[in-house]
Amino acid sequence: MRKTIFLLIIILSLILPANSTFSQNVNPADVQKFIKTYPEAKKYVSPEGKPTSEGAKLLETRQKEGAVTPAEIKEGLKKLKEKEKVQEAVLPEETLPPEEEALFEEVKEEAENSKPKTSKAFPGGLRVFGQQLFSAGPTSFTPPSNMPVSTDYIIGPDDNIVVQLWGRINEQYTLTVQRDGSIQFPQIGTIQVAGLTYKQLQDRIKREAEAITGVNVNVTMGKLRSITVFVVGAVKKPGAYTVSAFDTILNALIYSRGPDSLGSMRNIQLKRHNKTVTTFDLYDLILKGDNSKDKRLEPGDIIFVPKAKTIVVIHGDVKVPAKYELKQDKKLLNALKLAGGLNPSAYSEQIQVQRYYKNKERIVLDSSLDELKKQKKPFQLQDGDVVKIFPVVKKDTNAVYLFGNVTRQGKYEYSSEMRISDIVKADDLEPETYFPYALIKRYTPPEMSAELVPFNLGDALLKHGVKENILLQPRDEIFIFNKWTFEDKPYVSVMGEVRRPELYSCDEGMRVKDAIFRAGGLTSKASMGPVNIFRTDPKTKEVSMIVIDLAGAMTEQEDNNIILQDKDRMVIHSIREYKPEKRVSIHGEVKHPGEHPLSEDMTIRDLVFAAGNLKESAYIYSAELTRYDTSGGKFFKAEVKKINLEEALKGNPEDNIQLRKFDSLFIPTIPKWQKKTSVSISGEVKFPGNYNFAEKGRLSELIERAGGYLPESYLRGAVLTRESVKVTQKIALDKLIFEMEQDLAASAAAAQSGALSKDDVVAAQAAMASRQMLLAKLKTSKVTGRVVIRLISIDKLKKSKYDMVLENGDTLNIPQQPGVVTVMGSVYNPTALLYEEGTTVKEYLSMVGGSTVNANPDDMFIIRADGTIVSKQENGSQSLRWDEEVNRWFSGGFYSTVLYPGDTILVPRKLIEISALKMTKDITSIIYQIAVSIGVLHTLF
């Protein structure tokens, strides 16, 4: 062990409890104080004040071997003082210095808190065997969806199939299996694939596609479908889970965090169509590596985890102490095999079983391992049994122990008449051993209570004093201390232009040059001129400054290479402090823009090459040089010069001018360099995907390049989203939320002012509760960035007012016809209804029972599938109006409006009007209308 071992234990005891778990209440300042006192120990502590892995292991080893607390060190010192009966004690009787007193009290408190706390219900803290499999959660394994697809995988709806064609046709298609089990293969048509294995799918697609002469085909699986399964019973997180079609019972259990403390680990049932398909025993997987019962899941499967019937606890000197679940085999010997068997140190003559007898009393049953093996009728365990295996001995009976500042720590064989000098040799002591004081921790039978026996190590070893060379007893623990345990170790601080600036121990006779080499030597920027040394007077604590010459110190001139003292702080200055570095900068289209050192006779061409040369996008016919003039520190002036960069790079002196300090060169980009628009189209078009336009593309061009509409496309439901619109909508939504919060605050203040009647107060509270609910929904809503568009046939769309210009990042989705109309809000049965051609608002409202008594029919409105709004306030009184969608006239007002697939009728709720607060507007209507305008309505309901 290194000489730092003992103080390291004290440091780590501050930050690491006895069970090797990190303390959360460590004061990093205390730790840094110890590191400053003892720099050699800093490698065992992280910058955050936590022990490193090496430090944690060292402390754990030390705690297993033996320990003496700071409080015991103090007590031993006190006893030594009383024994010697002299005034010159190692430490004053009153107390230690305040900072060390606080440290020892803190160490004592940490030591007491770090003792293992065992419950009376021990070993209730033991984990259920096998639950560690689920401790890390779903992040602990690779999702099965990322695994290769096996040939027996069954194809189903929503699976993605990637088909690569090459030869006469070079294309790649991503085909999705539809709900009817088919895929739409371009140029081939519909192919039924649901129910086929992956191998059969490959064969069928290859057969169909290779019928096209000269075409080679490769078929792979893309994104696999998801299925829904249910994990119920005694699990930590029961519920429905959407999983991959590749997932198994074990995967679903990991998603649900596994069985809870009462759940069975050995009787996990997979139910399918009201039948138990398989029963999975996790012990087979953990102990035997057998996962044959871990079946792949199918849609609607139920994984049921019943409660365990028989649970026993096996703890003590076994290899794997834990709670174990037993099935039909409840033999004690077999249960011990589950726990890995007895440790070599286990006492096989006493295997104890604690049992609750008939729910009336607890009894103890003892047996030996040999007796268990000889019994004709095996010992059977019962639910709730606790099996305890005792160790042979906890400590060697014929040994003494040596710890601390010695080269060979550990246990030594005890012999009669053995003394301190027989164990501790002068040659075995580490440097900086503290001779005036050492300590024996003695355990006296039969109580084995600890007794502290201090002694003077110097007298025992160096002066051969019989009185101090104490006779030892079995199990004695001898502690030898480092002298820095009782006083601060001298240190110096080396800062500035050295390779490792930090604190270093100040050895006797250390000089300036020694400290610099200890700090890794000088950096290339170090100035060989003056060095400042700040020295603290040990008595007055006043700080004075000493200035030496670094060049003289490095050549060992005695006047400069002076001897350092405790707490000296030495600062090595940079040459840049005396002579600032000249720099120039370059920005724009170069590979490495930024600042660069200004070299002698540096020109514009040199600067361009220093910056990694030009990018392809650089405009070489013009550049801009900004020149700054400080005029000797009197004023600051900037001058801009135009440079022909092409001529400068050729070396033409008229443009390739010599640079000065602070010059900044800007190289612009070629106008409209690779300016492009990238948009995405999906849904019912022949070739969905991403398309690029040189600068500005139009809607009709995008659809035309995507192969046009498919027969199933529903143009009225097309959705175009735009990033710039999303930003605008977010601003509008935030403003709406802010205004609503202001209104609610004002309403609450008015309601509490006492100006309202009791009825009005009740009504106001109800109204505010409704508004708060809507406000909460708005806060969780997300804007969509939707732009209302109208799609028509491509030939009519071209050059029409609907053929809008696309922006970079636009996404267009053309869905299939939904086939339903939705009625929402204050109606008796808000739901989705099958679409019937020509059906009006009035007819759909009658199908859901009409408006409720709390409805506000005057603010009713329709959200068309294309995002447009038709409100009753605008159309309710019109007996005759023109419908642009179908180019025809309609009569009969709002209720006669004909709906189309994907349309939604919204009937808002009527809020109570409170005259005293002058709330005459229906806030619900305002929320609906503004929310619709910014594209968040579908996230509110």
Stockholm file with secondary structure:
# STOCKHOLM 1.0

chainA/1-941         MRKTIFLLIIILSLILPANSTFSQNVNPADVQKFIKTYPEAKKYVSPEGKPTSEGAKLLETRQKEGAVTPAEIKEGLKKLKEKEKVQEAVLPEETLPPEEEALFEEVKEEAENSKPKTSKAFPGGLRVFGQQLFSAGPTSFTPPSNMPVSTDYIIGPDDNIVVQLWGRINEQYTLTVQRDGSIQFPQIGTIQVAGLTYKQLQDRIKREAEAITGVNVNVTMGKLRSITVFVVGAVKKPGAYTVSAFDTILNALIYSRGPDSLGSMRNIQLKRHNKTVTTFDLYDLILKGDNSKDKRLEPGDIIFVPKAKTIVVIHGDVKVPAKYELKQDKKLLNALKLAGGLNPSAYSEQIQVQRYYKNKERIVLDSSLDELKKQKKPFQLQDGDVVKIFPVVKKDTNAVYLFGNVTRQGKYEYSSEMRISDIVKADDLEPETYFPYALIKRYTPPEMSAELVPFNLGDALLKHGVKENILLQPRDEIFIFNKWTFEDKPYVSVMGEVRRPELYSCDEGMRVKDAIFRAGGLTSKASMGPVNIFRTDPKTKEVSMIVIDLAGAMTEQEDNNIILQDKDRMVIHSIREYKPEKRVSIHGEVKHPGEHPLSEDMTIRDLVFAAGNLKESAYIYSAELTRYDTSGGKFFKAEVKKINLEEALKGNPEDNIQLRKFDSLFIPTIPKWQKKTSVSISGEVKFPGNYNFAEKGRLSELIERAGGYLPESYLRGAVLTRESVKVTQKIALDKLIFEMEQDLAASAAAAQSGALSKDDVVAAQAAMASRQMLLAKLKTSKVTGRVVIRLISIDKLKKSKYDMVLENGDTLNIPQQPGVVTVMGSVYNPTALLYEEGTTVKEYLSMVGGSTVNANPDDMFIIRADGTIVSKQENGSQSLRWDEEVNRWFSGGFYSTVLYPGDTILVPRKLIEISALKMTKDITSIIYQIAVSIGVLHTLF
#=GR chainA/1-941 SS CCTTHHHHHHHHHHHSCTTSCCCSSCCHHHHHHHHHHCGGGGGGBCTTSCBCHHHHHHHHHHHHHCCCCHHHHHHHHHHHHHHHTCSCCSSCSSCCCHHHHHHHHHHHHHHHHTSCCCCTTTTTTCCBTTGGGGTTGGGGSCCGGGSCCCTTCBCCTTCEEEEEEEESCCEEEEEECCTTSEEEETTTEEEECTTCBHHHHHHHHHHHHTTSTTEEEEEEECSCCEEEEEEEESBSSCEEEEEETTCBHHHHHHHTTCBCTTBCSSCEEEEETTEEEEEECHHIIIIICCCTTCCBCCTTCEEEECBCSEEEEEEESBSSCEEEEECSCCBHHHHHHHTTCBCTTEEEEEEEEEEEETTTEEEEEEECHHHHHHCSSCCBCCTTCEEEEEESCSSCSSEEEEEESBSSCEEEECCTTCBHHHHCCGGGBCTTEEEEEEEEEEEETTTTEEEEEEECHHHHHTSCCTTTSCBCCTTCEEEEEEGGGSSCCCEEEEEESBSSCEEEECCTTCBHHHHHHHTTCBCTTEEEEEEEEEEECTTTCCEEEEEEEHHHHHTTCTTTSCBCCTTCEEEEEEGGGTSCCCEEEEEESBSSCEEEECCTTCBHHHHHHHTTCBCTTBCTTCEEEEEEECGGGTCCEEEEEEECHHHHHHTCTTTSCBCCTTCEEEECBCTTTTCCEEEEEEESBSSCEEEEESSCCBHHHHHHHTTCBCTTBCGGGCEEECHHHHHHHHHHHHHHHHHHHHHHHHHHHHHHTTCSCHHHHHHHHHHHHHHHHHHHHHHTCCCCCEECCCCCCHHHHTTSTTCCBCCTTCEEEECBCCCEEEEEESBSSCEEEECCTTCBHHHHHHHTTCBCTTBCGGGCEEECTTSCEEEHHHHTTCSEEEETTTTEEEESCGGGCBCCTTCEEEECBCCCCCGGGTCCSCHHHHHHHHHHHTTCHHHHC
#=GC SS_cons         CCTTHHHHHHHHHHHSCTTSCCCSSCCHHHHHHHHHHCGGGGGGBCTTSCBCHHHHHHHHHHHHHCCCCHHHHHHHHHHHHHHHTCSCCSSCSSCCCHHHHHHHHHHHHHHHHTSCCCCTTTTTTCCBTTGGGGTTGGGGSCCGGGSCCCTTCBCCTTCEEEEEEEESCCEEEEEECCTTSEEEETTTEEEECTTCBHHHHHHHHHHHHTTSTTEEEEEEECSCCEEEEEEEESBSSCEEEEEETTCBHHHHHHHTTCBCTTBCSSCEEEEETTEEEEEECHHIIIIICCCTTCCBCCTTCEEEECBCSEEEEEEESBSSCEEEEECSCCBHHHHHHHTTCBCTTEEEEEEEEEEEETTTEEEEEEECHHHHHHCSSCCBCCTTCEEEEEESCSSCSSEEEEEESBSSCEEEECCTTCBHHHHCCGGGBCTTEEEEEEEEEEEETTTTEEEEEEECHHHHHTSCCTTTSCBCCTTCEEEEEEGGGSSCCCEEEEEESBSSCEEEECCTTCBHHHHHHHTTCBCTTEEEEEEEEEEECTTTCCEEEEEEEHHHHHTTCTTTSCBCCTTCEEEEEEGGGTSCCCEEEEEESBSSCEEEECCTTCBHHHHHHHTTCBCTTBCTTCEEEEEEECGGGTCCEEEEEEECHHHHHHTCTTTSCBCCTTCEEEECBCTTTTCCEEEEEEESBSSCEEEEESSCCBHHHHHHHTTCBCTTBCGGGCEEECHHHHHHHHHHHHHHHHHHHHHHHHHHHHHHTTCSCHHHHHHHHHHHHHHHHHHHHHHTCCCCCEECCCCCCHHHHTTSTTCCBCCTTCEEEECBCCCEEEEEESBSSCEEEECCTTCBHHHHHHHTTCBCTTBCGGGCEEECTTSCEEEHHHHTTCSEEEETTTTEEEESCGGGCBCCTTCEEEECBCCCCCGGGTCCSCHHHHHHHHHHHTTCHHHHC
//
